[in-house]
Amino acid sequence: MKLEEYLNQFWATTILKLDFDLKKRCIEITLQISENGEERVHVIKFHKIESFYYAMENGTQSDLFDQEPWEKLELSSIEFLDSECINIDVSSVRHDWIRNFCANANFIIEIWDSYLLLKSSKVEIDEHVFIINN
C-alpha cells in the first residue's frame, strides 16, 4: 500500500496524543478511529524532521488567545506532497538574520481549523516504514 493510501484512512479521526521531540527530530501522532462501534488506535511517527510550521485560523492572530480551548483534537485531513514542497519563508523587518531560516514542507496536517506543515524524510505508520526521497 502506498503512503497516501495509509494516510487517507486517518481523515476525521481523533488525535489522542501529539508529541514533538526536538532532540530526536520526531513528531508522533496517536490517532483513534471509531467505526461500526469499534475503536482502533494507530500511531504515525514523522522521523528526520527538517522543519515544521503551525498556524491557526489561516495564520491570522486576531483573538487567537481569547478562544476557548478545544475539548478534543481532530485530524481533519493529512496530505503527503510527493512531487512538490511548500515553501515556508520567514521574514522580519527588525531581524535581518531571520531570513536564513526558510524551510520546506512535504506534509500538510489539518487539525480543526489549524495547520501543521512539516518536512520529514521518514514516516512510520504502525509497523510500516516509508522512506521519502525529495
Rosetta blueprint (number, residue, H / E / L):
1 M L
2 K L
3 L H
4 E H
5 E H
6 Y H
7 L H
8 N H
9 Q L
10 F L
11 W L
12 A L
13 T E
14 T E
15 I E
16 L E
17 K E
18 L E
19 D E
20 F E
21 D E
22 L L
23 K L
24 K L
25 R L
26 C E
27 I E
28 E E
29 I E
30 T E
31 L E
32 Q E
33 I E
34 S E
35 E E
36 N L
37 G L
38 E E
39 E E
40 R E
41 V E
42 H E
43 V E
44 I E
45 K E
46 F E
47 H E
48 K E
49 I E
50 E E
51 S E
52 F E
53 Y E
54 Y E
55 A E
56 M E
57 E H
58 N H
59 G H
60 T L
61 Q L
62 S L
63 D L
64 L H
65 F H
66 D H
67 Q L
68 E L
69 P L
70 W L
71 E L
72 K L
73 L E
74 E E
75 L E
76 S E
77 S E
78 I E
79 E E
80 F E
81 L L
82 D L
83 S L
84 E L
85 C L
86 I E
87 N E
88 I E
89 D L
90 V L
91 S L
92 S L
93 V L
94 R L
95 H L
96 D H
97 W H
98 I H
99 R H
100 N H
101 F H
102 C L
103 A E
104 N E
105 A E
106 N L
107 F E
108 I E
109 I E
110 E E
111 I E
112 W L
113 D L
114 S E
115 Y E
116 L E
117 L E
118 L E
119 K E
120 S E
121 S E
122 K E
123 V E
124 E E
125 I E
126 D L
127 E L
128 H E
129 V E
130 F E
131 I E
132 I L
133 N L
134 N L
